């Protein structure tokens, strides 16, 4: 597979073929981690997003 590139200005997520969410459901308050990998679930992490929620809305997104 060639992977997918998300063309989101400022985030620049590299090519990936697997995405994992932790926790799997977005919380009302607190954070959720989105991990992008190339090579399936055991592959190399190419980017991680941390989404912070407040009152059920996304308050911030940080890429690492």
Order of alpha helices (4+ residues) and beta strands (2+ residues): beta-beta-beta-beta-beta-beta
